Amino acid sequence: MTERTERSEGHEGTAKKGTAMADRAREVLGVAVRDPSWFRPLDPRVYLAAGARTPQPLRVPTGDAQLILHQTIREVAGLPRDASPEVVLTAGRSELLVHTRGVGLACAPGLVTMGLPVGCDQLPNGGSVQVPFAVGTEDAPTGLVMAAYSRPSGPGVVVDAWAEALTAFAWSALVHLAQSLCAAAGTDATRRPLVPGYLSAGHDVLIVQPMAGHRPPGR
């Protein structure tokens, strides 16, 4: 009886270990994603020279991109790991609350739209500001060049005062997301994290091309 019990515990321990490994395999940047098949890190035996790209870009489904964004945007907002996901923008005596946990990301060919849930005294029920960025497409990437409207769409009381700040915040969050994904994908020949070569968008997919960055002489 004792021998059988020990064997049973051994099988159970192996099963738990296998489950834990499977869970980790579904994580990107510490975030459990729905479909990890898109994340293909660079083979650590491959060394990329400056300017060289990985064989394939990262084609991130918008659902997974948004899940990861909820984590990486905390760094953009300067929020500690265990802190509340709310960030307060200030301008003089005015304040605007941004709910980073609810930030949305939508992709269409050549277009990435960031949705920022906001709140202030003039919006007792809250609101949302949509910040669209024109980017490259899968067939015609444009590097990291993006274009945005000077006035995003959303409640006038917010957009009138915070358009520039919210656009800058959304842009920083999008760029940092791309940088974080590329850094997770691997390192270059000097063991520095890979960087985005371009950021594009397709139907419900964010496309990021990791590459080895160029370094100034002597660095």
Secondary structure, DSSP 8 states (H G I E B T S, - for coil): -HHHHHHHHHHHHHHHHHHHHHHHHTEETTEE-S-GGG-----TT----TT-B-SS-EEEEHHHHHHHHHHHHHHHHT--TTS-SEEEEEETTEEEEEEGGG-EEEEETTEEEEEEEEEETTEEEEEEEEEEEE-B-SSS--TT--EE-SS-BS-HHHHHHHHHHHHHHHHHHHHHHHHHHHHHH-B-TTS-B-EEEEEEEETTEEEEEEE-----TT-
